[in-house]
Amino acid sequence: MEKFTALTGIAAPMPLVNIDTDMIIPKQFLKTIARTGLGKNLFDEMRYTQDGAEIADFVLNQPAYRHAEILVAGDNFGCGSSREHAPWALLDFGIRCVIATSFADIFYNNCFKNGILPIVLPKDVVDDLMADARKGANARISVDLAAQTVTASDGQVFAFEVDGHRKHCLLNGLDDIGLTMEKAASIDAYEAKAATLRPWA
């Protein structure tokens, strides 16, 4: 998993509440078990017409936000079914951070396991960042995970909370497999001892 330490990038404003996982990646794209290739279908039903043409006024189709790395969204982001394809699609598009007033629990957990930083901030702060994001590509937002801060384009700094273990995993690029491999020496020692004590096993 790619490390997340600090990020300065374009933030796309999505002032919608209850953006669910089916909106993020519709069910017809869940057949794959690959984590790549889903970015083109991110927010598919909001981005494209039924014949595949881009919907010009959807934020990620606008020139200023085609390379957005941060989403600023409304309350309860990632609700709905527990599909891990949702963070896969966001990450494949290029989104590394989502800022909202709240997240659905399973989606929130899946973000950390896939290298995306979900940040919870009070509504007034999210409103400020939403307004900042509306300024376009020249108004870049900075996120510093080590310092636990979000800095708006005008220099305002907002602190956020994050669980220490999850922070450690993101800073070091550790998913569940990576965490296990941190204990590889202990696992090897245990297996060697077990083989000696139970050679028949």
N, C-alpha and C positions, 0 to 999 in steps of 0.2 A: 504494500500500500504506500502511496506517495505521502511524504511528510507534509504536514501543514504547520508552518511556523508563522509567517506573516504574508499578507497579501494586500496589494494596492491595485484596484481595478475598477472597471465600470460597473455600476450598480443599476440593475433594471428595476423600475418600480412596478409592483403588481398589487395594487390596493384592493385585493379581494379577500374575503374571509372564507374559511372552509374550503380551501383548495385541496381537493382530495387526490388520492393516488391514481384514480382512474383519469382524472384531468391531467395529471403529470405524465402518465404513460398509459394510454388506453389498453384494455384487456387483450385486444387482438395482437399486441406486440409482446406478449408474455411467453411465447413459445420458446424463445432462446434462453440458454443458460450462460451465454457469453455476456460479459460485462461491457463489451464495446459494441458500437453500432446503433445504440438506442437514442443517441443525441438528436438524430434527424427526426425522430418521432416524439421528442419532448413536447408536451402540450399540443399533441397532434391535432386534436379537434378544435383547438383555439387558433392554431397557426395556419391551418390549411382548409380550403374548401373541399367539398366531397370529390371534386375532380383533381385535387392535388395542387391547386394554385395557392400561393401565399395570400393570407389575409393581411393587407397592408397595414392596418391600424393595430395589429397585435404587437405588443411591445418588443418581443424578440425578433420580429421581422423588420423593425424600424432600423435604419442604418446606424443610429447612435448606439443601439443595444445588441447588435448581432454578435458582439464579442464580449458580452457581459460575463463577469465571473462571480458576481454577487447578486442575489435577489433580495429585495426588500418587500415583504408581503404582509398580509393581514393575519388576523387571529386564526388559530387552529390549523396551521399549515400541515399538510401531509396526513389528513384524516382519511377515513375509509379503510379499505382492505390493506393487509400487511405486506404488500408486494415489495420485495427488495429491488425490483426493477426500477422503482421510482428514483432512489438515489443513484442507481447506475445511469439512468437517462440524464439526470442533472449533471453528473460528473462527466459523462461522455460529451455533452454539449459544451462543457467548460465551466459550469457553476461549481465553485469551491466553498461557498458560504451562503447561507440563507439566514436572513434576519427577520424576526417576526415577534409578535407579542406572546405567542404560544405555539406549540407543536403537538401533534398527536404522538403518544409515547413510543409506539413501535417505529414509526418513521424517524423520530428523533434518535432512537438507539441505532437504527440502520445507517443513519448519516455518519455517525462516529466510526462505525465499522467499515465504512467505504471511503473515508478520507474527506468527508464534507463536514464543515463546522457549522452547526445550527446555533444561532445566538438568540437568546430571549432577552428582550429589552422592554421597558415600560412603553405604553402607547404613545405618550407625548414624545419620547425619544424616537420611536419608530416613525411617527408622523414627521419629525424633523428630517430624518434620514430619507424618508419617502420624497419629501420636497426637494432634498438635495439631489436624489437620483433623477428627479424629473428635469434637472438642468442639462442632462445629456452626457455625452462621452467625455467632455472636458472636466466634469465634476466627478473626480475619482474619490472613492472611499477607501480608507486603509484599515485593515484588521490586523491586530498584533495578538496572537494567541498567548505568547509568553507573558506579555504585559496585561492581557485580558482587557484590551481597549479597542474601540472603534473610533476612528477619527474621520469626521466629515470633511468635505472639500474646503470648508471655510475655517478649518482648524479646531472646531469644537471636538472635545474628547469625551467619550462615554465609556464607562467601565461596565463590564459584564461578568457574570459568574459562570463558572464551568466546573464540573466535577474533576477533582485532581487526577483520578485514574484515567478518565477519558482524555484529559489534557495531555497526560504523559503519552498515551497511545498515539494521539494525533501528532504531537511534536516529534515522535520517534518513528512514525509510519508503521505502527504495529496494529494489525488486525488480530483476530483470534488465533490464527495460525502463527503469526509473528510472536504473540505473547507466549505461546507454547514453546516455540523454538528458543526463546530466551532461557528456557529451562533444559535445553538439550543435553548439557553436561550431566545434570542430575538425573535425567531420564536414562541416559546411557549407563550411568553408574548403577542405577536401580536394576536395569535389565541385565547387566553383567552379573550383579550379585544374585539376582533371581535365577539366572541360568546355572550358577554354581550350586545354589541351595536346592533347586528343583530341576536337575538335568533331564528328567523325563518329560518335562512340560514342553 
